[in-house]
Amino acid sequence: MTPDIIRTTSIKQLHENLGFDKPLHPLITILDTAKMAYGEELIGAKFASDLYCIALKDKSCGLDYGRNHYDFDEGTLIFIGPKQVFSIQKAQALNEVQGWMLYFHPDLISGTSLGEKIDDYTFFSYDVHEALHLSEQEELLRSA
């Protein structure tokens, strides 16, 4: 990683960086995106972590994901694997984006069948070409 990329190495550090309380577990956390805010000072900043992330959001959160900018205007399911880079392209106020983000450290699944097979799940390692968008029906089920 180059020094211009802000790197997160643990769940604890993730919570600290976001101004959240101490995590309940050192290897896994679920974050409410409505409680996340960041200002214009972070626009253009590049981030990467040693964590896996699965995020389900209702609209754009202003991210450039990998090498491309994506239209996150409707419900989106995003998978980010360890060391993948993303950058913030717009500020976000509290309660602006509704959704959840599941982060987990690779140690959580180390030595398990999932840990042995996770590299087979290409949505974590497909060189970040596209996020998955939810249909209107899926969006209704998500909010039910």
N, CA, C and O atoms as a GROMACS GRO file, in nm:
protein
  576
    1MET      N    1   0.085  -0.118   0.000
    1MET     CA    2   0.000   0.000   0.000
    1MET      C    3   0.089   0.124   0.000
    1MET      O    4   0.189   0.130   0.071
    2THR      N    5   0.052   0.220  -0.079
    2THR     CA    6   0.126   0.345  -0.080
    2THR      C    7   0.085   0.430   0.039
    2THR      O    8  -0.025   0.413   0.091
    3PRO      N    9   0.171   0.522   0.083
    3PRO     CA   10   0.141   0.601   0.203
    3PRO      C   11   0.020   0.693   0.188
    3PRO      O   12  -0.034   0.739   0.289
    4ASP      N   13  -0.024   0.721   0.066
    4ASP     CA   14  -0.137   0.811   0.048
    4ASP      C   15  -0.271   0.741   0.066
    4ASP      O   16  -0.377   0.802   0.047
    5ILE      N   17  -0.268   0.613   0.100
    5ILE     CA   18  -0.391   0.538   0.126
    5ILE      C   19  -0.406   0.520   0.277
    5ILE      O   20  -0.316   0.470   0.344
    6ILE      N   21  -0.520   0.561   0.330
    6ILE     CA   22  -0.548   0.545   0.472
    6ILE      C   23  -0.591   0.401   0.495
    6ILE      O   24  -0.689   0.354   0.438
    7ARG      N   25  -0.516   0.331   0.579
    7ARG     CA   26  -0.536   0.188   0.596
    7ARG      C   27  -0.594   0.157   0.734
    7ARG      O   28  -0.548   0.211   0.834
    8THR      N   29  -0.694   0.069   0.736
    8THR     CA   30  -0.754   0.021   0.860
    8THR      C   31  -0.716  -0.126   0.874
    8THR      O   32  -0.735  -0.205   0.782
    9THR      N   33  -0.662  -0.161   0.992
    9THR     CA   34  -0.614  -0.298   1.010
    9THR      C   35  -0.700  -0.383   1.103
    9THR      O   36  -0.682  -0.504   1.109
   10SER      N   37  -0.794  -0.321   1.175
   10SER     CA   38  -0.872  -0.397   1.272
   10SER      C   39  -1.012  -0.338   1.288
   10SER      O   40  -1.038  -0.225   1.248
   11ILE      N   41  -1.100  -0.417   1.347
   11ILE     CA   42  -1.235  -0.370   1.378
   11ILE      C   43  -1.227  -0.255   1.480
   11ILE      O   44  -1.299  -0.156   1.468
   12LYS      N   45  -1.140  -0.269   1.577
   12LYS     CA   46  -1.123  -0.163   1.678
   12LYS      C   47  -1.082  -0.032   1.612
   12LYS      O   48  -1.138   0.074   1.642
   13GLN      N   49  -0.984  -0.037   1.523
   13GLN     CA   50  -0.939   0.084   1.454
   13GLN      C   51  -1.049   0.142   1.366
   13GLN      O   52  -1.063   0.264   1.357
   14LEU      N   53  -1.129   0.056   1.302
   14LEU     CA   54  -1.242   0.103   1.222
   14LEU      C   55  -1.338   0.185   1.308
   14LEU      O   56  -1.377   0.295   1.270
   15HIS      N   57  -1.374   0.132   1.423
   15HIS     CA   58  -1.464   0.202   1.515
   15HIS      C   59  -1.402   0.336   1.560
   15HIS      O   60  -1.471   0.438   1.563
   16GLU      N   61  -1.274   0.334   1.593
   16GLU     CA   62  -1.206   0.457   1.635
   16GLU      C   63  -1.208   0.560   1.524
   16GLU      O   64  -1.238   0.677   1.548
   17ASN      N   65  -1.176   0.519   1.402
   17ASN     CA   66  -1.172   0.612   1.288
   17ASN      C   67  -1.308   0.675   1.260
   17ASN      O   68  -1.316   0.789   1.216
   18LEU      N   69  -1.414   0.599   1.285
   18LEU     CA   70  -1.550   0.648   1.258
   18LEU      C   71  -1.612   0.719   1.378
   18LEU      O   72  -1.722   0.772   1.369
   19GLY      N   73  -1.541   0.720   1.490
   19GLY     CA   74  -1.594   0.785   1.611
   19GLY      C   75  -1.701   0.704   1.680
   19GLY      O   76  -1.784   0.760   1.753
   20PHE      N   77  -1.702   0.573   1.660
   20PHE     CA   78  -1.800   0.484   1.722
   20PHE      C   79  -1.746   0.431   1.854
   20PHE      O   80  -1.625   0.435   1.879
   21ASP      N   81  -1.836   0.382   1.938
   21ASP     CA   82  -1.797   0.318   2.064
   21ASP      C   83  -1.712   0.195   2.035
   21ASP      O   84  -1.708   0.146   1.922
   22LYS      N   85  -1.645   0.147   2.138
   22LYS     CA   86  -1.565   0.026   2.129
   22LYS      C   87  -1.651  -0.088   2.073
   22LYS      O   88  -1.766  -0.104   2.115
   23PRO      N   89  -1.597  -0.167   1.979
   23PRO     CA   90  -1.678  -0.277   1.922
   23PRO      C   91  -1.707  -0.384   2.027
   23PRO      O   92  -1.632  -0.402   2.123
   24LEU      N   93  -1.817  -0.454   2.006
   24LEU     CA   94  -1.856  -0.562   2.096
   24LEU      C   95  -1.771  -0.687   2.076
   24LEU      O   96  -1.756  -0.768   2.167
   25HIS      N   97  -1.716  -0.703   1.955
   25HIS     CA   98  -1.634  -0.819   1.922
   25HIS      C   99  -1.511  -0.771   1.845
   25HIS      O  100  -1.525  -0.680   1.762
   26PRO      N  101  -1.393  -0.827   1.868
   26PRO     CA  102  -1.273  -0.777   1.800
   26PRO      C  103  -1.262  -0.816   1.652
   26PRO      O  104  -1.179  -0.759   1.580
   27LEU      N  105  -1.343  -0.911   1.606
   27LEU     CA  106  -1.327  -0.960   1.470
   27LEU      C  107  -1.445  -0.934   1.377
   27LEU      O  108  -1.434  -0.957   1.257
   28ILE      N  109  -1.557  -0.885   1.429
   28ILE     CA  110  -1.675  -0.862   1.346
   28ILE      C  111  -1.757  -0.747   1.403
   28ILE      O  112  -1.764  -0.728   1.525
   29THR      N  113  -1.819  -0.671   1.314
   29THR     CA  114  -1.907  -0.562   1.357
   29THR      C  115  -2.010  -0.534   1.249
   29THR      O  116  -1.990  -0.563   1.132
   30ILE      N  117  -2.122  -0.478   1.292
   30ILE     CA  118  -2.225  -0.430   1.200
   30ILE      C  119  -2.245  -0.282   1.229
   30ILE      O  120  -2.269  -0.243   1.343
   31LEU      N  121  -2.235  -0.200   1.125
   31LEU     CA  122  -2.247  -0.055   1.140
   31LEU      C  123  -2.372  -0.004   1.071
   31LEU      O  124  -2.406  -0.048   0.961
   32ASP      N  125  -2.440   0.087   1.135
   32ASP     CA  126  -2.559   0.153   1.080
   32ASP      C  127  -2.510   0.274   1.000
   32ASP      O  128  -2.452   0.367   1.056
   33THR      N  129  -2.535   0.273   0.869
   33THR     CA  130  -2.484   0.382   0.785
   33THR      C  131  -2.550   0.516   0.817
   33THR      O  132  -2.493   0.620   0.787
   34ALA      N  133  -2.669   0.514   0.877
   34ALA     CA  134  -2.734   0.639   0.914
   34ALA      C  135  -2.654   0.714   1.021
   34ALA      O  136  -2.670   0.835   1.036
   35LYS      N  137  -2.570   0.643   1.093
   35LYS     CA  138  -2.489   0.704   1.199
   35LYS      C  139  -2.350   0.745   1.150
   35LYS      O  140  -2.264   0.784   1.229
   36MET      N  141  -2.329   0.735   1.019
   36MET     CA  142  -2.199   0.769   0.962
   36MET      C  143  -2.207   0.904   0.892
   36MET      O  144  -2.298   0.930   0.814
   37ALA      N  145  -2.110   0.988   0.921
   37ALA     CA  146  -2.101   1.118   0.856
   37ALA      C  147  -1.953   1.148   0.830
   37ALA      O  148  -1.866   1.113   0.909
   38TYR      N  149  -1.928   1.214   0.718
   38TYR     CA  150  -1.792   1.260   0.690
   38TYR      C  151  -1.802   1.387   0.607
   38TYR      O  152  -1.892   1.404   0.525
   39GLY      N  153  -1.707   1.474   0.632
   39GLY     CA  154  -1.709   1.606   0.570
   39GLY      C  155  -1.629   1.615   0.442
   39GLY      O  156  -1.569   1.518   0.396
   40GLU      N  157  -1.630   1.734   0.387
   40GLU     CA  158  -1.561   1.759   0.260
   40GLU      C  159  -1.411   1.742   0.269
   40GLU      O  160  -1.344   1.724   0.167
   41GLU      N  161  -1.356   1.748   0.392
   41GLU     CA  162  -1.211   1.730   0.407
   41GLU      C  163  -1.164   1.591   0.366
   41GLU      O  164  -1.045   1.570   0.342
   42LEU      N  165  -1.257   1.494   0.356
   42LEU     CA  166  -1.221   1.358   0.316
   42LEU      C  167  -1.244   1.331   0.168
   42LEU      O  168  -1.213   1.222   0.119
   43ILE      N  169  -1.299   1.428   0.096
   43ILE     CA  170  -1.322   1.408  -0.048
   43ILE      C  171  -1.188   1.385  -0.118
   43ILE      O  172  -1.093   1.462  -0.103
   44GLY      N  173  -1.183   1.277  -0.192
   44GLY     CA  174  -1.062   1.240  -0.265
   44GLY      C  175  -0.967   1.151  -0.186
   44GLY      O  176  -0.875   1.093  -0.243
   45ALA      N  177  -0.989   1.140  -0.055
   45ALA     CA  178  -0.903   1.053   0.026
   45ALA      C  179  -0.924   0.908  -0.015
   45ALA      O  180  -1.037   0.867  -0.044
   46LYS      N  181  -0.816   0.831  -0.016
   46LYS     CA  182  -0.823   0.689  -0.052
   46LYS      C  183  -0.812   0.604   0.074
   46LYS      O  184  -0.733   0.632   0.164
   47PHE      N  185  -0.894   0.500   0.078
   47PHE     CA  186  -0.901   0.412   0.194
   47PHE      C  187  -0.888   0.267   0.150
   47PHE      O  188  -0.927   0.230   0.039
   48ALA      N  189  -0.832   0.186   0.239
   48ALA     CA  190  -0.828   0.041   0.221
   48ALA      C  191  -0.824  -0.019   0.361
   48ALA      O  192  -0.784   0.047   0.457
   49SER      N  193  -0.864  -0.144   0.371
   49SER     CA  194  -0.858  -0.209   0.501
   49SER      C  195  -0.815  -0.354   0.485
   49SER      O  196  -0.813  -0.409   0.375
   50ASP      N  197  -0.782  -0.414   0.597
   50ASP     CA  198  -0.750  -0.556   0.600
   50ASP      C  199  -0.874  -0.639   0.625
   50ASP      O  200  -0.865  -0.758   0.653
   51LEU      N  201  -0.991  -0.576   0.616
   51LEU     CA  202  -1.118  -0.638   0.651
   51LEU      C  203  -1.201  -0.669   0.527
   51LEU      O  204  -1.182  -0.611   0.420
   52TYR      N  205  -1.293  -0.762   0.544
   52TYR     CA  206  -1.398  -0.783   0.444
   52TYR      C  207  -1.515  -0.692   0.482
   52TYR      O  208  -1.539  -0.667   0.600
   53CYS      N  209  -1.586  -0.644   0.381
   53CYS     CA  210  -1.704  -0.561   0.406
   53CYS      C  211  -1.815  -0.604   0.311
   53CYS      O  212  -1.793  -0.622   0.191
   54ILE      N  213  -1.934  -0.618   0.367
   54ILE     CA  214  -2.056  -0.639   0.288
   54ILE      C  215  -2.149  -0.526   0.330
   54ILE      O  216  -2.187  -0.516   0.446
   55ALA      N  217  -2.187  -0.442   0.235
   55ALA     CA  218  -2.270  -0.325   0.266
   55ALA      C  219  -2.398  -0.329   0.186
   55ALA      O  220  -2.397  -0.358   0.066
   56LEU      N  221  -2.508  -0.299   0.252
   56LEU     CA  222  -2.639  -0.287   0.189
   56LEU      C  223  -2.688  -0.146   0.217
   56LEU      O  224  -2.715  -0.111   0.332
   57LYS      N  225  -2.700  -0.064   0.111
   57LYS     CA  226  -2.734   0.076   0.128
   57LYS      C  227  -2.851   0.112   0.036
   57LYS      O  228  -2.874   0.048  -0.066
   58ASP      N  229  -2.923   0.218   0.075
   58ASP     CA  230  -3.041   0.255  -0.002
   58ASP      C  231  -3.013   0.354  -0.114
   58ASP      O  232  -3.095   0.369  -0.204
   59LYS      N  233  -2.898   0.423  -0.110
   59LYS     CA  234  -2.868   0.520  -0.216
   59LYS      C  235  -2.722   0.553  -0.217
   59LYS      O  236  -2.642   0.493  -0.145
   60SER      N  237  -2.687   0.647  -0.299
   60SER     CA  238  -2.548   0.686  -0.319
   60SER      C  239  -2.483   0.729  -0.189
   60SER      O  240  -2.538   0.804  -0.108
   61CYS      N  241  -2.362   0.678  -0.171
   61CYS     CA  242  -2.283   0.720  -0.056
   61CYS      C  243  -2.158   0.792  -0.102
   61CYS      O  244  -2.070   0.820  -0.021
   62GLY      N  245  -2.150   0.824  -0.230
   62GLY     CA  246  -2.041   0.905  -0.283
   62GLY      C  247  -1.907   0.836  -0.285
   62GLY      O  248  -1.806   0.896  -0.250
   63LEU      N  249  -1.904   0.709  -0.324
   63LEU     CA  250  -1.778   0.637  -0.329
   63LEU      C  251  -1.733   0.613  -0.472
   63LEU      O  252  -1.814   0.583  -0.560
   64ASP      N  253  -1.603   0.626  -0.492
   64ASP     CA  254  -1.540   0.569  -0.609
   64ASP      C  255  -1.482   0.439  -0.560
   64ASP      O  256  -1.406   0.435  -0.463
   65TYR      N  257  -1.519   0.332  -0.627
   65TYR     CA  258  -1.494   0.198  -0.579
   65TYR      C  259  -1.400   0.131  -0.677
   65TYR      O  260  -1.439   0.105  -0.791
   66GLY      N  261  -1.278   0.103  -0.636
   66GLY     CA  262  -1.180   0.048  -0.728
   66GLY      C  263  -1.131   0.156  -0.821
   66GLY      O  264  -1.089   0.263  -0.777
   67ARG      N  265  -1.137   0.129  -0.948
   67ARG     CA  266  -1.089   0.224  -1.048
   67ARG      C  267  -1.201   0.304  -1.113
   67ARG      O  268  -1.175   0.385  -1.202
   68ASN      N  269  -1.324   0.281  -1.071
   68ASN     CA  270  -1.437   0.340  -1.140
   68ASN      C  271  -1.531   0.410  -1.043
   68ASN      O  272  -1.530   0.382  -0.923
   69HIS      N  273  -1.614   0.501  -1.096
   69HIS     CA  274  -1.720   0.564  -1.019
   69HIS      C  275  -1.850   0.491  -1.052
   69HIS      O  276  -1.874   0.457  -1.168
   70TYR      N  277  -1.931   0.466  -0.952
   70TYR     CA  278  -2.052   0.390  -0.974
   70TYR      C  279  -2.176   0.467  -0.935
   70TYR      O  280  -2.174   0.551  -0.845
   71ASP      N  281  -2.283   0.438  -1.005
   71ASP     CA  282  -2.415   0.494  -0.977
   71ASP      C  283  -2.478   0.411  -0.868
   71ASP      O  284  -2.528   0.301  -0.893
   72PHE      N  285  -2.476   0.463  -0.745
   72PHE     CA  286  -2.535   0.394  -0.631
   72PHE      C  287  -2.666   0.461  -0.595
   72PHE      O  288  -2.697   0.472  -0.476
   73ASP      N  289  -2.745   0.505  -0.691
   73ASP     CA  290  -2.865   0.583  -0.662
   73ASP      C  291  -2.979   0.501  -0.606
   73ASP      O  292  -3.071   0.558  -0.546
   74GLU      N  293  -2.977   0.372  -0.622
   74GLU     CA  294  -3.082   0.288  -0.565
   74GLU      C  295  -3.017   0.184  -0.477
   74GLU      O  296  -2.895   0.184  -0.462
   75GLY      N  297  -3.095   0.097  -0.419
   75GLY     CA  298  -3.040  -0.002  -0.329
   75GLY      C  299  -2.923  -0.076  -0.388
   75GLY      O  300  -2.928  -0.123  -0.502
   76THR      N  301  -2.818  -0.087  -0.311
   76THR     CA  302  -2.695  -0.145  -0.361
   76THR      C  303  -2.633  -0.238  -0.259
   76THR      O  304  -2.631  -0.208  -0.139
   77LEU      N  305  -2.583  -0.348  -0.306
   77LEU     CA  306  -2.510  -0.442  -0.225
   77LEU      C  307  -2.365  -0.437  -0.271
   77LEU      O  308  -2.335  -0.464  -0.388
   78ILE      N  309  -2.275  -0.401  -0.179
   78ILE     CA  310  -2.135  -0.381  -0.214
   78ILE      C  311  -2.052  -0.482  -0.136
   78ILE      O  312  -2.074  -0.504  -0.017
   79PHE      N  313  -1.956  -0.543  -0.204
   79PHE     CA  314  -1.861  -0.636  -0.142
   79PHE      C  315  -1.722  -0.578  -0.159
   79PHE      O  316  -1.681  -0.548  -0.271
   80ILE      N  317  -1.650  -0.563  -0.050
   80ILE     CA  318  -1.514  -0.512  -0.056
   80ILE      C  319  -1.425  -0.611   0.017
   80ILE      O  320  -1.448  -0.642   0.134
   81GLY      N  321  -1.323  -0.660  -0.052
   81GLY     CA  322  -1.228  -0.752   0.009
   81GLY      C  323  -1.111  -0.678   0.069
   81GLY      O  324  -1.094  -0.559   0.044
   82PRO      N  325  -1.031  -0.747   0.147
   82PRO     CA  326  -0.913  -0.685   0.205
   82PRO      C  327  -0.822  -0.621   0.100
   82PRO      O  328  -0.799  -0.678  -0.007
   83LYS      N  329  -0.773  -0.504   0.133
   83LYS     CA  330  -0.677  -0.427   0.053
   83LYS      C  331  -0.735  -0.363  -0.072
   83LYS      O  332  -0.661  -0.301  -0.148
   84GLN      N  333  -0.865  -0.376  -0.097
   84GLN     CA  334  -0.925  -0.304  -0.210
   84GLN      C  335  -0.937  -0.156  -0.173
   84GLN      O  336  -0.963  -0.122  -0.057
   85VAL      N  337  -0.918  -0.072  -0.270
   85VAL     CA  338  -0.914   0.073  -0.246
   85VAL      C  339  -1.045   0.137  -0.288
   85VAL      O  340  -1.101   0.103  -0.393
   86PHE      N  341  -1.093   0.231  -0.205
   86PHE     CA  342  -1.207   0.313  -0.243
   86PHE      C  343  -1.180   0.455  -0.198
   86PHE      O  344  -1.096   0.478  -0.110
   87SER      N  345  -1.249   0.551  -0.257
   87SER     CA  346  -1.232   0.691  -0.219
   87SER      C  347  -1.368   0.758  -0.207
   87SER      O  348  -1.465   0.718  -0.270
   88ILE      N  349  -1.371   0.861  -0.126
   88ILE     CA  350  -1.494   0.937  -0.100
   88ILE      C  351  -1.501   1.051  -0.200
   88ILE      O  352  -1.403   1.124  -0.219
   89GLN      N  353  -1.617   1.067  -0.265
   89GLN     CA  354  -1.634   1.172  -0.365
   89GLN      C  355  -1.736   1.278  -0.326
   89GLN      O  356  -1.754   1.375  -0.399
   90LYS      N  357  -1.804   1.260  -0.212
   90LYS     CA  358  -1.895   1.363  -0.163
   90LYS      C  359  -1.914   1.346  -0.014
   90LYS      O  360  -1.903   1.235   0.039
   91ALA      N  361  -1.942   1.455   0.053
   91ALA     CA  362  -1.966   1.452   0.198
   91ALA      C  363  -2.096   1.378   0.225
   91ALA      O  364  -2.183   1.368   0.139
   92GLN      N  365  -2.108   1.328   0.347
   92GLN     CA  366  -2.230   1.257   0.387
   92GLN      C  367  -2.272   1.304   0.526
   92GLN      O  368  -2.192   1.302   0.619
   93ALA      N  369  -2.397   1.345   0.538
   93ALA     CA  370  -2.451   1.389   0.667
   93ALA      C  371  -2.512   1.270   0.741
   93ALA      O  372  -2.544   1.168   0.681
   94LEU      N  373  -2.527   1.285   0.872
   94LEU     CA  374  -2.596   1.183   0.951
   94LEU      C  375  -2.736   1.160   0.893
   94LEU      O  376  -2.801   1.255   0.849
   95ASN      N  377  -2.781   1.038   0.892
   95ASN     CA  378  -2.914   0.996   0.843
   95ASN      C  379  -2.934   1.017   0.693
   95ASN      O  380  -3.046   1.004   0.644
   96GLU      N  381  -2.830   1.048   0.620
   96GLU     CA  382  -2.845   1.069   0.475
   96GLU      C  383  -2.856   0.937   0.399
   96GLU      O  384  -2.932   0.928   0.302
   97VAL      N  385  -2.784   0.837   0.442
   97VAL     CA  386  -2.784   0.706   0.377
   97VAL      C  387  -2.830   0.602   0.479
   97VAL      O  388  -2.776   0.594   0.589
   98GLN      N  389  -2.930   0.524   0.440
   98GLN     CA  390  -2.981   0.418   0.526
   98GLN      C  391  -2.923   0.285   0.481
   98GLN      O  392  -2.915   0.257   0.362
   99GLY      N  393  -2.884   0.205   0.577
   99GLY     CA  394  -2.832   0.073   0.543
   99GLY      C  395  -2.742   0.019   0.652
   99GLY      O  396  -2.732   0.074   0.761
  100TRP      N  397  -2.677  -0.090   0.617
  100TRP     CA  398  -2.593  -0.160   0.714
  100TRP      C  399  -2.464  -0.204   0.646
  100TRP      O  400  -2.461  -0.234   0.527
  101MET      N  401  -2.358  -0.206   0.726
  101MET     CA  402  -2.229  -0.253   0.677
  101MET      C  403  -2.177  -0.360   0.774
  101MET      O  404  -2.161  -0.334   0.893
  102LEU      N  405  -2.152  -0.478   0.722
  102LEU     CA  406  -2.094  -0.587   0.800
  102LEU      C  407  -1.945  -0.591   0.767
  102LEU      O  408  -1.907  -0.608   0.652
  103TYR      N  409  -1.862  -0.574   0.868
  103TYR     CA  410  -1.717  -0.585   0.852
  103TYR      C  411  -1.670  -0.705   0.932
  103TYR      O  412  -1.715  -0.728   1.044
  104PHE      N  413  -1.578  -0.782   0.875
  104PHE     CA  414  -1.518  -0.890   0.952
  104PHE      C  415  -1.372  -0.908   0.912
  104PHE      O  416  -1.334  -0.889   0.797
  105HIS      N  417  -1.293  -0.944   1.011
  105HIS     CA  418  -1.150  -0.967   0.992
  105HIS      C  419  -1.130  -1.108   0.938
  105HIS      O  420  -1.205  -1.198   0.977
  106PRO      N  421  -1.034  -1.130   0.850
  106PRO     CA  422  -1.010  -1.265   0.798
  106PRO      C  423  -0.985  -1.369   0.907
  106PRO      O  424  -1.012  -1.487   0.886
  107ASP      N  425  -0.933  -1.328   1.022
  107ASP     CA  426  -0.911  -1.422   1.131
  107ASP      C  427  -1.042  -1.487   1.179
  107ASP      O  428  -1.040  -1.597   1.234
  108LEU      N  429  -1.155  -1.419   1.159
  108LEU     CA  430  -1.284  -1.474   1.201
  108LEU      C  431  -1.313  -1.606   1.132
  108LEU      O  432  -1.372  -1.696   1.191
  109ILE      N  433  -1.272  -1.617   1.006
  109ILE     CA  434  -1.304  -1.737   0.928
  109ILE      C  435  -1.183  -1.825   0.903
  109ILE      O  436  -1.194  -1.927   0.836
  110SER      N  437  -1.068  -1.785   0.955
  110SER     CA  438  -0.946  -1.863   0.938
  110SER      C  439  -0.965  -2.003   0.996
  110SER      O  440  -1.016  -2.019   1.106
  111GLY      N  441  -0.924  -2.104   0.919
  111GLY     CA  442  -0.935  -2.242   0.965
  111GLY      C  443  -1.072  -2.303   0.946
  111GLY      O  444  -1.094  -2.418   0.985
  112THR      N  445  -1.166  -2.229   0.886
  112THR     CA  446  -1.300  -2.282   0.860
  112THR      C  447  -1.314  -2.313   0.711
  112THR      O  448  -1.230  -2.274   0.631
  113SER      N  449  -1.420  -2.384   0.676
  113SER     CA  450  -1.442  -2.413   0.534
  113SER      C  451  -1.466  -2.284   0.455
  113SER      O  452  -1.424  -2.273   0.340
  114LEU      N  453  -1.531  -2.185   0.517
  114LEU     CA  454  -1.549  -2.056   0.449
  114LEU      C  455  -1.415  -1.989   0.427
  114LEU      O  456  -1.390  -1.934   0.319
  115GLY      N  457  -1.328  -1.993   0.527
  115GLY     CA  458  -1.196  -1.934   0.513
  115GLY      C  459  -1.116  -1.997   0.401
  115GLY      O  460  -1.039  -1.930   0.332
  116GLU      N  461  -1.133  -2.128   0.382
  116GLU     CA  462  -1.063  -2.198   0.275
  116GLU      C  463  -1.120  -2.166   0.138
  116GLU      O  464  -1.049  -2.173   0.038
  117LYS      N  465  -1.248  -2.130   0.132
  117LYS     CA  466  -1.315  -2.111   0.003
  117LYS      C  467  -1.344  -1.965  -0.032
  117LYS      O  468  -1.391  -1.938  -0.142
  118ILE      N  469  -1.317  -1.871   0.057
  118ILE     CA  470  -1.362  -1.734   0.034
  118ILE      C  471  -1.303  -1.674  -0.094
  118ILE      O  472  -1.366  -1.590  -0.159
  119ASP      N  473  -1.182  -1.717  -0.130
  119ASP     CA  474  -1.123  -1.666  -0.255
  119ASP      C  475  -1.199  -1.715  -0.378
  119ASP      O  476  -1.184  -1.658  -0.486
  120ASP      N  477  -1.280  -1.819  -0.364
  120ASP     CA  478  -1.363  -1.868  -0.474
  120ASP      C  479  -1.483  -1.777  -0.499
  120ASP      O  480  -1.542  -1.780  -0.607
  121TYR      N  481  -1.519  -1.697  -0.399
  121TYR     CA  482  -1.633  -1.605  -0.413
  121TYR      C  483  -1.582  -1.478  -0.479
  121TYR      O  484  -1.531  -1.388  -0.412
  122THR      N  485  -1.596  -1.472  -0.609
  122THR     CA  486  -1.532  -1.366  -0.687
  122THR      C  487  -1.587  -1.227  -0.660
  122THR      O  488  -1.524  -1.128  -0.697
  123PHE      N  489  -1.704  -1.216  -0.596
  123PHE     CA  490  -1.757  -1.082  -0.569
  123PHE      C  491  -1.669  -1.007  -0.470
  123PHE      O  492  -1.681  -0.885  -0.459
  124PHE      N  493  -1.580  -1.074  -0.396
  124PHE     CA  494  -1.485  -1.006  -0.309
  124PHE      C  495  -1.354  -0.972  -0.381
  124PHE      O  496  -1.276  -0.892  -0.331
  125SER      N  497  -1.330  -1.031  -0.497
  125SER     CA  498  -1.200  -1.014  -0.559
  125SER      C  499  -1.207  -0.997  -0.711
  125SER      O  500  -1.112  -1.034  -0.781
  126TYR      N  501  -1.313  -0.944  -0.760
  126TYR     CA  502  -1.330  -0.934  -0.905
  126TYR      C  503  -1.271  -0.804  -0.959
  126TYR      O  504  -1.317  -0.753  -1.062
  127ASP      N  505  -1.172  -0.752  -0.892
  127ASP     CA  506  -1.104  -0.630  -0.931
  127ASP      C  507  -1.200  -0.512  -0.936
  127ASP      O  508  -1.176  -0.414  -1.006
  128VAL      N  509  -1.305  -0.524  -0.863
  128VAL     CA  510  -1.399  -0.416  -0.835
  128VAL      C  511  -1.448  -0.347  -0.962
  128VAL      O  512  -1.418  -0.230  -0.987
  129HIS      N  513  -1.524  -0.421  -1.040
  129HIS     CA  514  -1.581  -0.364  -1.162
  129HIS      C  515  -1.723  -0.314  -1.144
  129HIS      O  516  -1.767  -0.226  -1.219
  130GLU      N  517  -1.797  -0.366  -1.048
  130GLU     CA  518  -1.938  -0.328  -1.036
  130GLU      C  519  -1.994  -0.369  -0.901
  130GLU      O  520  -1.957  -0.472  -0.846
  131ALA      N  521  -2.082  -0.288  -0.849
  131ALA     CA  522  -2.159  -0.325  -0.731
  131ALA      C  523  -2.288  -0.391  -0.778
  131ALA      O  524  -2.325  -0.378  -0.895
  132LEU      N  525  -2.356  -0.459  -0.690
  132LEU     CA  526  -2.482  -0.523  -0.725
  132LEU      C  527  -2.597  -0.431  -0.687
  132LEU      O  528  -2.603  -0.381  -0.575
  133HIS      N  529  -2.687  -0.408  -0.780
  133HIS     CA  530  -2.800  -0.319  -0.755
  133HIS      C  531  -2.924  -0.402  -0.726
  133HIS      O  532  -2.945  -0.508  -0.787
  134LEU      N  533  -3.007  -0.355  -0.634
  134LEU     CA  534  -3.129  -0.426  -0.598
  134LEU      C  535  -3.245  -0.381  -0.687
  134LEU      O  536  -3.255  -0.264  -0.722
  135SER      N  537  -3.331  -0.475  -0.721
  135SER     CA  538  -3.452  -0.441  -0.795
  135SER      C  539  -3.550  -0.372  -0.700
  135SER      O  540  -3.529  -0.374  -0.578
  136GLU      N  541  -3.655  -0.313  -0.752
  136GLU     CA  542  -3.755  -0.249  -0.666
  136GLU      C  543  -3.818  -0.352  -0.572
  136GLU      O  544  -3.842  -0.321  -0.455
  137GLN      N  545  -3.843  -0.474  -0.620
  137GLN     CA  546  -3.900  -0.578  -0.536
  137GLN      C  547  -3.804  -0.616  -0.423
  137GLN      O  548  -3.847  -0.632  -0.309
  138GLU      N  549  -3.675  -0.631  -0.455
  138GLU     CA  550  -3.577  -0.661  -0.353
  138GLU      C  551  -3.565  -0.548  -0.252
  138GLU      O  552  -3.548  -0.572  -0.132
  139GLU      N  553  -3.575  -0.426  -0.300
  139GLU     CA  554  -3.569  -0.309  -0.212
  139GLU      C  555  -3.688  -0.308  -0.114
  139GLU      O  556  -3.672  -0.274   0.003
  140LEU      N  557  -3.806  -0.347  -0.163
  140LEU     CA  558  -3.923  -0.354  -0.075
  140LEU      C  559  -3.904  -0.462   0.032
  140LEU      O  560  -3.941  -0.442   0.148
  141LEU      N  561  -3.847  -0.575  -0.007
  141LEU     CA  562  -3.820  -0.682   0.089
  141LEU      C  563  -3.717  -0.639   0.192
  141LEU      O  564  -3.727  -0.674   0.310
  142ARG      N  565  -3.616  -0.562   0.148
  142ARG     CA  566  -3.512  -0.514   0.239
  142ARG      C  567  -3.569  -0.423   0.346
  142ARG      O  568  -3.526  -0.428   0.461
  143SER      N  569  -3.665  -0.340   0.310
  143SER     CA  570  -3.718  -0.243   0.404
  143SER      C  571  -3.835  -0.299   0.487
  143SER      O  572  -3.885  -0.232   0.577
  144ALA      N  573  -3.878  -0.421   0.456
  144ALA     CA  574  -3.991  -0.482   0.531
  144ALA      C  575  -3.950  -0.527   0.668
  144ALA      O  576  -4.032  -0.580   0.743
   0.00000   0.00000   0.00000
